[in-house]
Structures are given as C-alpha cells and as structure tokens.
C-alpha cells in the first residue's frame, strides 16, 4: 500500500537530503532544515503524531540505507564509516527540524483552541451570540446546552488564571474523578468557574471541596458560591449571575460562610429589588442613631450581633467585646433614639431588616 500523500512527500524529501549528504558529507543547509520544519507543521495539521512521522523517516532510512550513493560506493571501511557518520548526523538534524515544526504547529493549534475556548466562555457567560450557534459551539467543548445546568464560582485570595496551580489541581482532580462528562472548567475575571449538568451535581460539590481545601502547598479559595439549576444557554447565564450575586452579598454583609448557595440567599435580591425603598427604610428607622455619642455604627453593630446571637445577651456581649451592662445601655439607647424595641417581635423584624439594608448600602459610611 502506498504511503499517504503527506508521508510520501516527507519520505521523498528526507531521503533526497540523505542521498545528497551521503555523496558530499556536508551538513544540512538552512533552507533544507526549514523545509523539513514546514513538513513537520504540515504533518501536525494533517493529524499525524510526531512519533508517526519519525517512525516513517526511520523506516525509510532502514530500507534505503544500502542504496544511498555514498554508502554503496564506499571503497574502504574508513570511507564507509565517514559516510555513515555524516548520514547519521544529517538524520539527527533532519529529525530535530521535523520535531521543531511539529511542535510549532501544535503550540499554534493550542493557542487557537484556547482563544476559541475563551471566546466561547465569554459569549456563554454574558449571553452573547445566537443561541443556536452557541449550542453548536458548546458541543465542541463538551457541553450540551439543551440540558439543565448549574454554575459554581470560586473567589480566591488572589486572582485565578489558566496557569494558576489551584486551577490545574482542580482540573486534574475533576477529570480524574468524573472524566470529561459534560463539565466545563474556566477562569473568568480572576474567578474560577465550573459549569456542570444537573445530573452531575456531585461535580459542583467536589469543585467546592477542592477549591476550599486544595491541600498542602495550595491557597484555598475565600468563598465558593453556586447558582440554581436552570435549562438552556440562558440558564447557564442566569445560574452564573446568581453565583456572582451570592458572592457579592456575602462580601457586603461580611457573612462568615465560605460555601454559599444562591437559593439560600434569595432574600437579599428581594430586599434590594427596590433600592430607593430600602434606602428610605434605613434613613427612617436607623437615621436617628447618628445622634448617638460615637455615631451610629456601634449601635448598628449591636442590632446585627444581637440577631446573630439569637438575642442571648451574654453571647451578644461576648461577640461585641463589651459587658452585659454596656449591652443593656446600648439597647436602651436604640429604643430611645429610634422608637423601636428589640424585645418586640415586629420592631425586631423592622430593625433587623433595616440593619441588613444598611450593610448592603454601605450606611452610615455612605450617605443615602
């Protein structure tokens, strides 16, 4: 059977070079090396592995060795040895050039693939591009957008990029555990993003564990948030935005949790849906606290910590670093200034909601 076109071309040119070297004993010329590099690139583009190209060249050398002019015409052992050394040196240079070209093509293809992947991630997470075309492109990267997906986002102490050691570790572990099963891992705006179908929810759980506890020698993520499950390409965008929203609310509220789920934080988007109404609530309910000695912040912290401590005065005082007596004084000041009493259930709910709104809006440091 005849060798395929690209391999036949490679074999012809390669043996031609060896035949010339066997006659003259010279080194390969620059144009010959560059031609072999080009053939290595062409072989990579045509889908041939470097091992296959090298094996073809070595096989051709073995078959043609005795017929090479310099080998066949050698009159003495010394001439044969000198010619053989020259041919072997030419083989070494030729195969090195072939490998350089193949590697150059592989690197270019990797860069092009990375660029295409990055463009796809951007279009997917920002809801750009025609949905039909997006679904076709998604299959290339292992996603079937007709299914229901959820998105998890990890926020690190430092920005994540594609070569970050934690990213490499998480990718290696997820592929090792689950294989390439409709899962996409990518970095976006310094965060690490994992997209997985609803049927593979265990992937997102493993993603959270690996980023929060990556092991010795790796820096753990500050927080991981996951969005809810949604279907279609628009569902991926929605889940991603929910995860980002959860991270944002957690930072603004200084929540202690490191693992967040959007469904557990739905109250915050509801509260902030009417920003003007929330600002009015904060000004009306908590505004009088600015008249307190030391400003509003200590009393605002008291409302927040009391709620977190389940209204157990001893625990709240411990968390605030004050005495129970001082806590009692603060509670009286809150009641006197605002007219709301934390011992009353309705008043308590109003104060808690206003305090949460204040933290989301950055009050009192920020004027409303």
Order of alpha helices (4+ residues) and beta strands (2+ residues): alpha-alpha-alpha-alpha-alpha-alpha-beta-alpha-beta-beta-alpha-beta-beta-alpha-beta-alpha-alpha-alpha-alpha-alpha-alpha
